[in-house]
Amino acid sequence: MPYLLKYSLKRIVLLIFTTFVILTITFFLMKMLPDPPISGNNVAQNAYCQDQVSQGYYLVFHTEQTGLGSTIIPPYTDPTGATFFYYRRPLIDQYFSWLTGIFTRWEWGTSSVIQRQADAIYIIGQRLVPTITINIFALIISLPLGFIFGIIAALKKNKPTDHVISTVVMIFISVPSFVIISLLMLWLSYDTGWLPSSWPINGSPISAYARAMVIPVLALCFGTIAAFTRYTRAELCEVMSSEFLLLARTKGLTKSQCVVRHALRNSLVPLVPMIIGQFIGILGGSVVLEQLYGIQGIGRLFVEAINARDYNVLLVDMAVFTMISLAASLLVDLSYGIVDPRIRMGAKAS
């Protein structure tokens, strides 16, 4: 088996195990919190409790029980006169029911507040597209601009151009993205009216979504461009002062040829993993932006689930963030060998 494939399989197994451990800890922490509020009238609350019974989280009896704590909802009597008492199952039983639901039916539980009795995985699926779309557009725009400004600053090191770029970079790295989006909304939405001040409602035309993406994408881009510029300049400056590049210059290569053929490629070794890590940073930073701009994404859903104590939705949201972060770490490791074939991930030392 090729060493890279063997290494990838090992890392995937480790990724799955790490995800399992993180979600297990999260599950127990969530389930040890007080019961989430159950919205709706008595009939709706009873229907939700019945659904939780079917998933293995609650116990139901027709008589009051002792030793199981207090009931989840007040005793419910249906039209036939039957009375139902609902109690939480022991935590370890809930955990095995949760695992059984995931591995046998891909059921992650249902929402108790945000979309009552809707599958938590379905809610995440609805909210995932806006978040990923905005973050990908921000990365696509930020990546080439950051590299270009970083290369220019490195080539003009300690010159006025470098000083201007470095000053602007320091400003945008220091200013949080929620401050930038507030200024953009004030200027582009309220002062000029060029762009909408909030995310469009579901069912709006594509053009409305395209116009609404401009402000959040720009807000995410400024800090990311600044980060790429700073890292690119630092790596290029370090490589350009190395001995092998001085040797290339003495052999007759121009400064531009040295940068393109040698310096840029060698500086990409630490830069490419930073690109993937920056995507995770953008994803985390969009949580606040989604809340401010009203974007129906998983970042805003995370805050909503915490405030509403909708634990099943919160658990799935946490799982999505965890799996994206761990998958990015795997791509970071594999990217070393792609950028520089001399680096053989997983190969034994000779």
N, C-alpha and C positions, 0 to 999 in steps of 0.2 A: 504494500500500500504506500503510495507517495507520502512523503513526510508532511506536506502541506495539508493533504486531505485528512491524514491521521491527526494532525494538530487541530484542525477545524472541528473534527468530530469530538475530540476531547473537550474543546472549549464550549461546544454546543451542549454537551452533557453537563458541564460545569455551570453553564448559563441556566439550564433548566433547573438544576439543583438549587442554585442561588435564588432563582425566582420562587421556587417552592418554599424555601426557608423564609424569605422575606414576607411572602404572602401568609405563611402560617403564623408568623409573629404578629403581622397586621391583623389577621383574623381574630386571634385571641384578645388583642388589645381592644379591637372594636367591640367584640361581643361582651367584654367585661364592663362596658359603659352602660349607663341606664337605658332602659327600653326606648326606642325611637317613638315619636308621636305617630299615631295612626289616624289619618284624616278621614273625614266622611261621617255619615250617620251610623246608627247601630248596625244596619244591614250591611253597609259597605265595610265596616270594621270587622264584622263576622266573616265576610267573604275573604278579606285579607288574612285573617287568622287561619281560616281553613286552608288557604293557599300555603301558609307557612307550615301548617301541620303536614301537608302533602310533601313539602320539601325537607321535613325532618327537623325543623327548628322549634316548633311548638308541640305541646301535648294537649289533648282535648279530653275532657271527662264530662259526664252528665251529672256528677255530684261534686261538691266541693272537696278538695283534697288538702291534706296537711303535709307539711314537710317539703312542699314544692315552692314555697314562697307565695307572693301575692299573684292574683290573676293579671293577665296582660290587659284585658279590657273588662268592664263590668259583666257579670253573667248575662248571656244573651238567650232569650227564649224565642224560638221560631213559631210560625203560625200553628204548627202541630202540637205545641205545648212542650216540646223538648228543650231542655236548658243545657247550655254549653259553657264550660269553664275552661279557659285557656291558660296554660302555664308554659314557661320557658323550659325547654329540655336542658339537661346537664350540658355544660360547655363542651366536654369531650365528645358527647353524642352529636351535638350540633356540628362539630368539626368534621367528624367522619361522614355525616350526612352531606355536608358541603363538598367534601372531596368526592363522594359517590356521585353527586349531581354533576360535578364538573367533568369527571372522567367517563361517566356512562351516558349522560344526556346533554353535556355542555350547558348546564344550567348554573348560573352564578347568583341566583336569588332574584327577588323582585323588589321594586321600589315601594317604599311605604309612604312617601310624601311627594317627591318631585313629579312622578307619573305613577300614581298608585296602581299596583299590581302589574305594571309593565316590566318586562324582563330588563334587568340592569344592563346586560350586554347589548340589548337593543337600543337603550338610551345612549350608551357610550358610542355605538355605531353612528347614531344620528349626529352626535356632537363632534366626532373625530375629524370629519372632512374639513370644516372651516379652520380648525387649528392647524392641521398638517398643511393645508393649502397656503395659509398665510406664512407659515414658517419656511416652507420650501421656496416661495417667491422671495422672501427676505434673504435667504441664503444664496439664491441664484444671482440676485442683484449685488449683494455685499461681497461675494467672493472675487469676481474680476476687479471691481473697483478697489478693494483692499489690497490686492496684489499689485495693481498698477501704481497706486500711491506709495506703497511700500518700496517698490523697485525704484521709483523716482527719488524717494527720500534717501535710499541707500546710495544711488549713483551720485546724488548731490549732497553727500554727507558733509555736515558742518558748513553748508552754504545757506544763503537766505531761503531758498526753496525748502530745504530740509527743516529749517527752524519754523517756517510757517506751517508745514504739514505736521510737524511734531506738536506744535501748540494747539492746532485744531484737533488733533487726535486726543491730546490730554483733556481738552474741554469735553469732547463727546464721550470719552470713557468715564469721566467724572459725573456727568449728568445722567440720572436714571431715565429709563425709557418711559416711565409714566409721566415724568416732567415734559419730555419731548412730545408725547402724544397730546398732552394738555395744551401745549403751545400750538401744535399743528391744528388741533380742533378749534382753538380760539381764532387762528388766522384763516385757515382754509374753509372752515364751516360757518362760524358765527360772524366774522368780519367781512369776508368776501362772498360766502355762500356758494363757493365752487364745488364743494364736496359735502356729502351728508354727514351729520354730526353723530350718527349712531348706525349700527348694523341693521340692514333691512329685515323685514319680517319674512317668515317662511312663505314660499310661493312667489316671491318677487322675481322680476325678469333678471336675466344674467347680467345685463348692463348695470343694474342697480348694485349687484354684488361686486362687479368689477370696480365701480366708482367707490364703493365703501371700503374696498381693500387697500386703497391708496394710502390712507392715513395710518392704519396699523402697520402696514408693511414698511412705510418710511420710518415710523417710530422705532421699529426693530432694526432697521438697516443702519442708522447712524452709529450706534454703539458697536455693531458688528463690524462695519467697515473700519472703524477706528481700531478695533482689536486686531483685525487682519493686517492692517497697515503697520501697526507697531511690531507685531511678531515677524512680518516679512522683512521689515527694515533691520530688525535686530539680527535675524538669521543671516541675511545677505551680507551685512557689515562684518559679521564674524567670519563667514566663509571667504569673503573677498580679501581678508587680511591673512589668510592661511598660506602656508608655504607652497602647497601644490598649485595654487592660483598664481602666485608670484613666478613659479617655474613656467607656467603656461604663457605668462606675459613675456618672459625672457626668450621663449621659443618663437615669438613673433605674432602671437594672437593679439587682436585689439581688445580694448576693455569691454566692448559690447559682445564680442565673441566669447570672451571668458565668462561673462555674466550669463549668457544664454546657454552655452554648452556645458559649463561646469558649475558655476556658483549657484544658479537657480535650481538645478537638479539636486545638488547636495543639500540645499536649504529646504527642499520640499520634504525631506525625510522627517523632520520634526513638525513641519507645517501641516501636512495632510492629516495626521491624527488630531491636530488642533482644530481642523475644519469640522470633523465629525463631532468633536467635543463641543464646539461652538454651536452646532445645531441643537444639542441638548440644552445648552445655555439659553438659546433663543426660545426653545419650547417651554422652559421654566419661566422665563421672563414674560411670556405671553399671558400668563395667568392674570397678572394685574391689568394688562392691556385689555384683555377680554372683558374684565369686570368694568373698566372705565368706558369702553366703547360699545358695550352691550352685545358682544359677539357670543353666539351660542356655541361655544367650544368646550373642550374637556377641561380647560383651565378654569373657566367660570363655573362649570359643573362641579368641579372639586370644591370650590368655595360654597356653592349652594348646598352640596351634600353635607358639608361640615355644619353649616348653619341650621339645616333642617334635620340633622342627625339621621340622615338616610344612609345607614351603614352599608347596606348591600351595594348601593351605587358607589359609595366612597371606596369600597374595597375593590371594585372592578376598575375604577378610575386609577387607583393606586397601582393596580396590576399593569395597566397600560403604560403608565409612566415608568414603572420598573422594567418592563420588558423592552421598551424602546431604549432606555439607558443601557441595559446590559447588552442588547444587540449592537448598539453603537460602540461599546467597548470591544466587542469581537471584531467589528469592522476596523477599528483603530489598529488592532494587532495585525490583522491580515494586510492592512494597507502598507505596512513597512516593506513587505516583500514585493508589493506591486510597484512602489515608487523606486525602490533600489533592489534589483534582483540579487545583489550580493548578500542581502539580509535573508537568511533562510529560517523562517519561523518554524520551530518544532524540530529542526534538524539537530542531530547530535554533534557535539563539538569533535572536530577531528584532531 
